[in-house]
Amino acid sequence: MKSLDDLKKIRDAAQSKVTMRGKNDGTRILVGMATCGISAGARPVMNKFVEGIAENNLNDVTVTPVGCIGECAIEPIVEVLQGEERTTYCRVDVEAAERIFNEHVIGGKVVLDYVIGKYRL
């Protein structure tokens, strides 16, 4: 970096990338990646979602690592956001992540075995 203009170009490029990430109108998968989530196995869960997206060449699905969701005892936690619908899954391992990806993200059917919230009876 040699000038203030160079710094502004770097800033503008970084802001552009952040803005693009926030504009996704498709499906968003949020994986709790705070210390508790990672220690409970969230990293391979997130990797499973990333692999599924790549293998299926899905441009309208994103995976985002997020911080503390606030429920350490039921980690790893995954939230699937589709439009106004938010589905929260708990105790998600790699096998559950594969089911959630195939049945919910691709198939449109909530996987009740791992869900918490309004779908639970």
DODRENBA-780011 format. One record per atom (N, C-alpha, C): residue number from 1; residue in three letters; atom name; z, y, x. Coordinates in steps of 0.2 Angstrom, whole numbers. Example, Ala and Ser with C-alpha at 12.3 -4.5 7.8 and 13.67 -1.06 7.14 Angstrom:
2
+-----+-----+----+-------+-------+-------+
:   k :   r :  a :    c3 :    c2 :    c1 :
+-----+-----+----+-------+-------+-------+
:   1 : ALA :  N :    39 :   -28 :    66 :
:   1 : ALA : CA :    39 :   -22 :    62 :
:   1 : ALA :  C :    39 :   -16 :    66 :
:   2 : SER :  N :    35 :   -11 :    64 :
:   2 : SER : CA :    36 :    -5 :    68 :
:   2 : SER :  C :    39 :     0 :    64 :
+-----+-----+----+-------+-------+-------+
This chain:
121
+-----+-----+----+-------+-------+-------+
:   k :   r :  a :    c3 :    c2 :    c1 :
+-----+-----+----+-------+-------+-------+
:   1 : MET :  N :     0 :    -6 :     4 :
:   1 : MET : CA :     0 :     0 :     0 :
:   1 : MET :  C :     0 :     6 :     4 :
:   2 : LYS :  N :    -5 :    11 :     3 :
:   2 : LYS : CA :    -6 :    16 :     8 :
:   2 : LYS :  C :    -4 :    23 :     4 :
:   3 : SER :  N :    -4 :    23 :    -3 :
:   3 : SER : CA :    -4 :    29 :    -6 :
:   3 : SER :  C :     0 :    28 :   -13 :
:   4 : LEU :  N :     1 :    34 :   -16 :
:   4 : LEU : CA :     4 :    33 :   -23 :
:   4 : LEU :  C :    -1 :    30 :   -28 :
:   5 : ASP :  N :    -7 :    32 :   -27 :
:   5 : ASP : CA :   -13 :    29 :   -31 :
:   5 : ASP :  C :   -13 :    21 :   -31 :
:   6 : ASP :  N :   -12 :    18 :   -25 :
:   6 : ASP : CA :   -11 :    11 :   -24 :
:   6 : ASP :  C :    -5 :     8 :   -28 :
:   7 : LEU :  N :     0 :    12 :   -28 :
:   7 : LEU : CA :     6 :    10 :   -31 :
:   7 : LEU :  C :     5 :    10 :   -39 :
:   8 : LYS :  N :     2 :    15 :   -41 :
:   8 : LYS : CA :     0 :    15 :   -48 :
:   8 : LYS :  C :    -5 :    10 :   -51 :
:   9 : LYS :  N :   -10 :     8 :   -46 :
:   9 : LYS : CA :   -14 :     3 :   -48 :
:   9 : LYS :  C :   -10 :    -4 :   -49 :
:  10 : ILE :  N :    -6 :    -5 :   -44 :
:  10 : ILE : CA :    -2 :   -11 :   -44 :
:  10 : ILE :  C :     3 :   -11 :   -51 :
:  11 : ARG :  N :     6 :    -6 :   -52 :
:  11 : ARG : CA :    10 :    -5 :   -58 :
:  11 : ARG :  C :     6 :    -6 :   -65 :
:  12 : ASP :  N :     0 :    -3 :   -65 :
:  12 : ASP : CA :    -5 :    -4 :   -71 :
:  12 : ASP :  C :    -7 :   -11 :   -72 :
:  13 : ALA :  N :    -9 :   -15 :   -66 :
:  13 : ALA : CA :   -11 :   -22 :   -66 :
:  13 : ALA :  C :    -5 :   -26 :   -69 :
:  14 : ALA :  N :     1 :   -25 :   -67 :
:  14 : ALA : CA :     7 :   -29 :   -69 :
:  14 : ALA :  C :     8 :   -27 :   -76 :
:  15 : GLN :  N :     8 :   -21 :   -79 :
:  15 : GLN : CA :     9 :   -20 :   -86 :
:  15 : GLN :  C :     4 :   -23 :   -90 :
:  16 : SER :  N :    -2 :   -23 :   -88 :
:  16 : SER : CA :    -8 :   -26 :   -91 :
:  16 : SER :  C :    -6 :   -34 :   -93 :
:  17 : LYS :  N :    -4 :   -37 :   -87 :
:  17 : LYS : CA :    -2 :   -44 :   -88 :
:  17 : LYS :  C :     4 :   -45 :   -93 :
:  18 : VAL :  N :     9 :   -41 :   -93 :
:  18 : VAL : CA :    14 :   -42 :   -97 :
:  18 : VAL :  C :    12 :   -41 :  -104 :
:  19 : THR :  N :     8 :   -36 :  -106 :
:  19 : THR : CA :     5 :   -34 :  -112 :
:  19 : THR :  C :     1 :   -40 :  -115 :
:  20 : MET :  N :    -3 :   -43 :  -111 :
:  20 : MET : CA :    -7 :   -49 :  -113 :
:  20 : MET :  C :    -3 :   -54 :  -115 :
:  21 : ARG :  N :     3 :   -56 :  -111 :
:  21 : ARG : CA :     7 :   -61 :  -113 :
:  21 : ARG :  C :    10 :   -60 :  -120 :
:  22 : GLY :  N :    12 :   -54 :  -122 :
:  22 : GLY : CA :    15 :   -53 :  -128 :
:  22 : GLY :  C :    10 :   -53 :  -134 :
:  23 : LYS :  N :     4 :   -53 :  -133 :
:  23 : LYS : CA :    -1 :   -52 :  -139 :
:  23 : LYS :  C :    -3 :   -59 :  -142 :
:  24 : ASN :  N :    -1 :   -64 :  -139 :
:  24 : ASN : CA :    -3 :   -71 :  -142 :
:  24 : ASN :  C :    -2 :   -71 :  -149 :
:  25 : ASP :  N :    -7 :   -72 :  -153 :
:  25 : ASP : CA :    -6 :   -73 :  -160 :
:  25 : ASP :  C :    -5 :   -81 :  -162 :
:  26 : GLY :  N :    -6 :   -85 :  -157 :
:  26 : GLY : CA :    -6 :   -92 :  -159 :
:  26 : GLY :  C :     1 :   -95 :  -159 :
:  27 : THR :  N :     1 :  -101 :  -157 :
:  27 : THR : CA :     8 :  -104 :  -156 :
:  27 : THR :  C :    11 :  -103 :  -150 :
:  28 : ARG :  N :    18 :  -101 :  -150 :
:  28 : ARG : CA :    22 :  -100 :  -144 :
:  28 : ARG :  C :    27 :  -105 :  -144 :
:  29 : ILE :  N :    28 :  -108 :  -138 :
:  29 : ILE : CA :    33 :  -113 :  -137 :
:  29 : ILE :  C :    38 :  -110 :  -132 :
:  30 : LEU :  N :    45 :  -109 :  -134 :
:  30 : LEU : CA :    50 :  -106 :  -130 :
:  30 : LEU :  C :    55 :  -112 :  -128 :
:  31 : VAL :  N :    56 :  -112 :  -121 :
:  31 : VAL : CA :    60 :  -117 :  -118 :
:  31 : VAL :  C :    66 :  -114 :  -115 :
:  32 : GLY :  N :    72 :  -116 :  -117 :
:  32 : GLY : CA :    78 :  -113 :  -114 :
:  32 : GLY :  C :    79 :  -115 :  -107 :
:  33 : MET :  N :    78 :  -110 :  -103 :
:  33 : MET : CA :    78 :  -112 :   -95 :
:  33 : MET :  C :    84 :  -108 :   -92 :
:  34 : ALA :  N :    90 :  -107 :   -95 :
:  34 : ALA : CA :    96 :  -105 :   -92 :
:  34 : ALA :  C :    99 :  -110 :   -88 :
:  35 : THR :  N :   104 :  -109 :   -84 :
:  35 : THR : CA :   107 :  -115 :   -80 :
:  35 : THR :  C :   109 :  -121 :   -84 :
:  36 : CYS :  N :   111 :  -120 :   -90 :
:  36 : CYS : CA :   113 :  -126 :   -94 :
:  36 : CYS :  C :   107 :  -129 :   -97 :
:  37 : GLY :  N :   102 :  -126 :   -98 :
:  37 : GLY : CA :    96 :  -129 :  -100 :
:  37 : GLY :  C :    92 :  -133 :   -95 :
:  38 : ILE :  N :    92 :  -130 :   -89 :
:  38 : ILE : CA :    89 :  -134 :   -83 :
:  38 : ILE :  C :    93 :  -140 :   -81 :
:  39 : SER :  N :   100 :  -139 :   -81 :
:  39 : SER : CA :   104 :  -145 :   -80 :
:  39 : SER :  C :   104 :  -150 :   -85 :
:  40 : ALA :  N :   102 :  -149 :   -91 :
:  40 : ALA : CA :   101 :  -154 :   -96 :
:  40 : ALA :  C :    94 :  -157 :   -96 :
:  41 : GLY :  N :    90 :  -154 :   -92 :
:  41 : GLY : CA :    83 :  -157 :   -91 :
:  41 : GLY :  C :    77 :  -153 :   -94 :
:  42 : ALA :  N :    78 :  -147 :   -95 :
:  42 : ALA : CA :    73 :  -143 :   -98 :
:  42 : ALA :  C :    67 :  -142 :   -94 :
:  43 : ARG :  N :    67 :  -143 :   -87 :
:  43 : ARG : CA :    61 :  -142 :   -83 :
:  43 : ARG :  C :    56 :  -147 :   -84 :
:  44 : PRO :  N :    57 :  -153 :   -84 :
:  44 : PRO : CA :    52 :  -158 :   -86 :
:  44 : PRO :  C :    50 :  -158 :   -93 :
:  45 : VAL :  N :    54 :  -155 :   -98 :
:  45 : VAL : CA :    52 :  -154 :  -105 :
:  45 : VAL :  C :    47 :  -148 :  -105 :
:  46 : MET :  N :    48 :  -143 :  -101 :
:  46 : MET : CA :    43 :  -137 :  -101 :
:  46 : MET :  C :    37 :  -140 :   -98 :
:  47 : ASN :  N :    37 :  -144 :   -92 :
:  47 : ASN : CA :    31 :  -146 :   -89 :
:  47 : ASN :  C :    27 :  -151 :   -94 :
:  48 : LYS :  N :    30 :  -155 :   -98 :
:  48 : LYS : CA :    27 :  -159 :  -103 :
:  48 : LYS :  C :    23 :  -155 :  -108 :
:  49 : PHE :  N :    25 :  -149 :  -110 :
:  49 : PHE : CA :    22 :  -145 :  -115 :
:  49 : PHE :  C :    16 :  -141 :  -111 :
:  50 : VAL :  N :    17 :  -139 :  -105 :
:  50 : VAL : CA :    12 :  -136 :  -101 :
:  50 : VAL :  C :     6 :  -141 :  -100 :
:  51 : GLU :  N :     8 :  -147 :   -98 :
:  51 : GLU : CA :     3 :  -153 :   -97 :
:  51 : GLU :  C :    -1 :  -154 :  -103 :
:  52 : GLY :  N :     2 :  -154 :  -109 :
:  52 : GLY : CA :    -1 :  -155 :  -116 :
:  52 : GLY :  C :    -6 :  -150 :  -117 :
:  53 : ILE :  N :    -4 :  -144 :  -116 :
:  53 : ILE : CA :    -9 :  -138 :  -117 :
:  53 : ILE :  C :   -15 :  -139 :  -113 :
:  54 : ALA :  N :   -14 :  -140 :  -106 :
:  54 : ALA : CA :   -19 :  -141 :  -101 :
:  54 : ALA :  C :   -24 :  -146 :  -103 :
:  55 : GLU :  N :   -21 :  -152 :  -105 :
:  55 : GLU : CA :   -25 :  -158 :  -106 :
:  55 : GLU :  C :   -29 :  -157 :  -113 :
:  56 : ASN :  N :   -27 :  -153 :  -117 :
:  56 : ASN : CA :   -30 :  -152 :  -124 :
:  56 : ASN :  C :   -34 :  -145 :  -124 :
:  57 : ASN :  N :   -34 :  -142 :  -118 :
:  57 : ASN : CA :   -38 :  -136 :  -117 :
:  57 : ASN :  C :   -36 :  -131 :  -123 :
:  58 : LEU :  N :   -30 :  -130 :  -125 :
:  58 : LEU : CA :   -28 :  -125 :  -130 :
:  58 : LEU :  C :   -27 :  -118 :  -127 :
:  59 : ASN :  N :   -31 :  -114 :  -130 :
:  59 : ASN : CA :   -31 :  -107 :  -127 :
:  59 : ASN :  C :   -26 :  -103 :  -132 :
:  60 : ASP :  N :   -24 :  -105 :  -138 :
:  60 : ASP : CA :   -20 :  -101 :  -142 :
:  60 : ASP :  C :   -13 :  -104 :  -142 :
:  61 : VAL :  N :   -11 :  -108 :  -137 :
:  61 : VAL : CA :    -4 :  -110 :  -137 :
:  61 : VAL :  C :    -1 :  -108 :  -130 :
:  62 : THR :  N :     5 :  -105 :  -130 :
:  62 : THR : CA :     8 :  -103 :  -124 :
:  62 : THR :  C :    15 :  -106 :  -123 :
:  63 : VAL :  N :    17 :  -107 :  -117 :
:  63 : VAL : CA :    24 :  -110 :  -116 :
:  63 : VAL :  C :    28 :  -104 :  -112 :
:  64 : THR :  N :    33 :  -102 :  -114 :
:  64 : THR : CA :    37 :   -97 :  -111 :
:  64 : THR :  C :    44 :   -99 :  -109 :
:  65 : PRO :  N :    46 :   -99 :  -103 :
:  65 : PRO : CA :    53 :  -100 :  -102 :
:  65 : PRO :  C :    58 :   -94 :  -104 :
:  66 : VAL :  N :    63 :   -96 :  -107 :
:  66 : VAL : CA :    68 :   -90 :  -109 :
:  66 : VAL :  C :    75 :   -92 :  -106 :
:  67 : GLY :  N :    79 :   -87 :  -107 :
:  67 : GLY : CA :    86 :   -87 :  -104 :
:  67 : GLY :  C :    90 :   -91 :  -109 :
:  68 : CYS :  N :    96 :   -89 :  -109 :
:  68 : CYS : CA :   101 :   -92 :  -113 :
:  68 : CYS :  C :   100 :   -92 :  -121 :
:  69 : ILE :  N :   100 :   -97 :  -124 :
:  69 : ILE : CA :    99 :   -97 :  -132 :
:  69 : ILE :  C :   106 :   -97 :  -135 :
:  70 : GLY :  N :   111 :   -99 :  -131 :
:  70 : GLY : CA :   118 :   -99 :  -134 :
:  70 : GLY :  C :   121 :  -105 :  -136 :
:  71 : GLU :  N :   118 :  -111 :  -136 :
:  71 : GLU : CA :   120 :  -117 :  -138 :
:  71 : GLU :  C :   120 :  -123 :  -133 :
:  72 : CYS :  N :   124 :  -122 :  -128 :
:  72 : CYS : CA :   124 :  -126 :  -122 :
:  72 : CYS :  C :   125 :  -133 :  -123 :
:  73 : ALA :  N :   129 :  -135 :  -128 :
:  73 : ALA : CA :   130 :  -142 :  -130 :
:  73 : ALA :  C :   124 :  -146 :  -133 :
:  74 : ILE :  N :   119 :  -142 :  -135 :
:  74 : ILE : CA :   113 :  -146 :  -138 :
:  74 : ILE :  C :   107 :  -144 :  -134 :
:  75 : GLU :  N :   108 :  -142 :  -128 :
:  75 : GLU : CA :   102 :  -141 :  -123 :
:  75 : GLU :  C :    99 :  -148 :  -122 :
:  76 : PRO :  N :    93 :  -148 :  -120 :
:  76 : PRO : CA :    88 :  -143 :  -120 :
:  76 : PRO :  C :    85 :  -141 :  -127 :
:  77 : ILE :  N :    85 :  -134 :  -127 :
:  77 : ILE : CA :    82 :  -132 :  -134 :
:  77 : ILE :  C :    75 :  -129 :  -133 :
:  78 : VAL :  N :    71 :  -131 :  -138 :
:  78 : VAL : CA :    64 :  -128 :  -138 :
:  78 : VAL :  C :    63 :  -125 :  -145 :
:  79 : GLU :  N :    60 :  -119 :  -145 :
:  79 : GLU : CA :    58 :  -116 :  -151 :
:  79 : GLU :  C :    50 :  -116 :  -152 :
:  80 : VAL :  N :    48 :  -117 :  -158 :
:  80 : VAL : CA :    41 :  -117 :  -159 :
:  80 : VAL :  C :    39 :  -111 :  -164 :
:  81 : LEU :  N :    36 :  -106 :  -162 :
:  81 : LEU : CA :    34 :  -101 :  -166 :
:  81 : LEU :  C :    27 :  -101 :  -168 :
:  82 : GLN :  N :    26 :  -101 :  -175 :
:  82 : GLN : CA :    19 :  -101 :  -177 :
:  82 : GLN :  C :    19 :   -96 :  -183 :
:  83 : GLY :  N :    16 :   -90 :  -181 :
:  83 : GLY : CA :    16 :   -85 :  -186 :
:  83 : GLY :  C :    23 :   -83 :  -188 :
:  84 : GLU :  N :    25 :   -83 :  -194 :
:  84 : GLU : CA :    32 :   -81 :  -196 :
:  84 : GLU :  C :    37 :   -87 :  -195 :
:  85 : GLU :  N :    34 :   -93 :  -194 :
:  85 : GLU : CA :    38 :   -99 :  -194 :
:  85 : GLU :  C :    41 :  -100 :  -188 :
:  86 : ARG :  N :    48 :  -101 :  -187 :
:  86 : ARG : CA :    52 :  -103 :  -181 :
:  86 : ARG :  C :    55 :  -109 :  -182 :
:  87 : THR :  N :    54 :  -114 :  -178 :
:  87 : THR : CA :    57 :  -121 :  -179 :
:  87 : THR :  C :    61 :  -122 :  -172 :
:  88 : THR :  N :    67 :  -123 :  -173 :
:  88 : THR : CA :    71 :  -124 :  -167 :
:  88 : THR :  C :    73 :  -132 :  -166 :
:  89 : TYR :  N :    72 :  -134 :  -160 :
:  89 : TYR : CA :    73 :  -141 :  -159 :
:  89 : TYR :  C :    79 :  -142 :  -153 :
:  90 : CYS :  N :    83 :  -147 :  -154 :
:  90 : CYS : CA :    88 :  -147 :  -149 :
:  90 : CYS :  C :    88 :  -154 :  -146 :
:  91 : ARG :  N :    92 :  -155 :  -140 :
:  91 : ARG : CA :    92 :  -161 :  -137 :
:  91 : ARG :  C :    85 :  -164 :  -135 :
:  92 : VAL :  N :    81 :  -160 :  -133 :
:  92 : VAL : CA :    74 :  -162 :  -132 :
:  92 : VAL :  C :    73 :  -165 :  -125 :
:  93 : ASP :  N :    71 :  -171 :  -125 :
:  93 : ASP : CA :    69 :  -174 :  -118 :
:  93 : ASP :  C :    62 :  -175 :  -118 :
:  94 : VAL :  N :    59 :  -178 :  -113 :
:  94 : VAL : CA :    52 :  -178 :  -112 :
:  94 : VAL :  C :    48 :  -182 :  -117 :
:  95 : GLU :  N :    51 :  -187 :  -120 :
:  95 : GLU : CA :    48 :  -191 :  -125 :
:  95 : GLU :  C :    48 :  -186 :  -132 :
:  96 : ALA :  N :    54 :  -183 :  -133 :
:  96 : ALA : CA :    54 :  -179 :  -139 :
:  96 : ALA :  C :    49 :  -173 :  -138 :
:  97 : ALA :  N :    48 :  -170 :  -132 :
:  97 : ALA : CA :    43 :  -165 :  -131 :
:  97 : ALA :  C :    36 :  -167 :  -132 :
:  98 : GLU :  N :    35 :  -173 :  -131 :
:  98 : GLU : CA :    28 :  -176 :  -132 :
:  98 : GLU :  C :    27 :  -177 :  -139 :
:  99 : ARG :  N :    32 :  -179 :  -143 :
:  99 : ARG : CA :    31 :  -180 :  -150 :
:  99 : ARG :  C :    31 :  -173 :  -154 :
: 100 : ILE :  N :    35 :  -168 :  -151 :
: 100 : ILE : CA :    34 :  -161 :  -154 :
: 100 : ILE :  C :    27 :  -158 :  -153 :
: 101 : PHE :  N :    25 :  -159 :  -147 :
: 101 : PHE : CA :    18 :  -157 :  -145 :
: 101 : PHE :  C :    13 :  -160 :  -150 :
: 102 : ASN :  N :    13 :  -166 :  -150 :
: 102 : ASN : CA :     8 :  -170 :  -154 :
: 102 : ASN :  C :     8 :  -169 :  -161 :
: 103 : GLU :  N :    14 :  -170 :  -164 :
: 103 : GLU : CA :    15 :  -170 :  -171 :
: 103 : GLU :  C :    16 :  -163 :  -174 :
: 104 : HIS :  N :    19 :  -158 :  -171 :
: 104 : HIS : CA :    20 :  -152 :  -173 :
: 104 : HIS :  C :    15 :  -147 :  -171 :
: 105 : VAL :  N :    14 :  -146 :  -164 :
: 105 : VAL : CA :    10 :  -141 :  -162 :
: 105 : VAL :  C :     3 :  -142 :  -163 :
: 106 : ILE :  N :     1 :  -149 :  -162 :
: 106 : ILE : CA :    -6 :  -151 :  -164 :
: 106 : ILE :  C :    -7 :  -153 :  -171 :
: 107 : GLY :  N :    -2 :  -157 :  -174 :
: 107 : GLY : CA :    -3 :  -160 :  -181 :
: 107 : GLY :  C :     0 :  -155 :  -186 :
: 108 : GLY :  N :     4 :  -150 :  -185 :
: 108 : GLY : CA :     7 :  -146 :  -190 :
: 108 : GLY :  C :    13 :  -149 :  -194 :
: 109 : LYS :  N :    16 :  -154 :  -191 :
: 109 : LYS : CA :    21 :  -157 :  -195 :
: 109 : LYS :  C :    28 :  -157 :  -191 :
: 110 : VAL :  N :    33 :  -154 :  -194 :
: 110 : VAL : CA :    39 :  -153 :  -190 :
: 110 : VAL :  C :    42 :  -160 :  -189 :
: 111 : VAL :  N :    45 :  -161 :  -183 :
: 111 : VAL : CA :    48 :  -167 :  -181 :
: 111 : VAL :  C :    55 :  -167 :  -183 :
: 112 : LEU :  N :    57 :  -169 :  -188 :
: 112 : LEU : CA :    64 :  -168 :  -191 :
: 112 : LEU :  C :    69 :  -172 :  -187 :
: 113 : ASP :  N :    68 :  -177 :  -183 :
: 113 : ASP : CA :    73 :  -180 :  -179 :
: 113 : ASP :  C :    76 :  -176 :  -174 :
: 114 : TYR :  N :    73 :  -170 :  -172 :
: 114 : TYR : CA :    76 :  -166 :  -167 :
: 114 : TYR :  C :    78 :  -158 :  -169 :
: 115 : VAL :  N :    76 :  -157 :  -175 :
: 115 : VAL : CA :    76 :  -150 :  -178 :
: 115 : VAL :  C :    83 :  -148 :  -180 :
: 116 : ILE :  N :    85 :  -142 :  -179 :
: 116 : ILE : CA :    91 :  -139 :  -182 :
: 116 : ILE :  C :    89 :  -133 :  -186 :
: 117 : GLY :  N :    93 :  -132 :  -191 :
: 117 : GLY : CA :    92 :  -126 :  -195 :
: 117 : GLY :  C :    90 :  -128 :  -202 :
: 118 : LYS :  N :    85 :  -124 :  -205 :
: 118 : LYS : CA :    83 :  -125 :  -212 :
: 118 : LYS :  C :    80 :  -132 :  -214 :
: 119 : TYR :  N :    77 :  -135 :  -209 :
: 119 : TYR : CA :    74 :  -142 :  -211 :
: 119 : TYR :  C :    79 :  -147 :  -211 :
: 120 : ARG :  N :    85 :  -146 :  -209 :
: 120 : ARG : CA :    90 :  -151 :  -208 :
: 120 : ARG :  C :    94 :  -152 :  -215 :
: 121 : LEU :  N :    95 :  -158 :  -218 :
: 121 : LEU : CA :    99 :  -158 :  -224 :
: 121 : LEU :  C :   106 :  -160 :  -222 :
+-----+-----+----+-------+-------+-------+
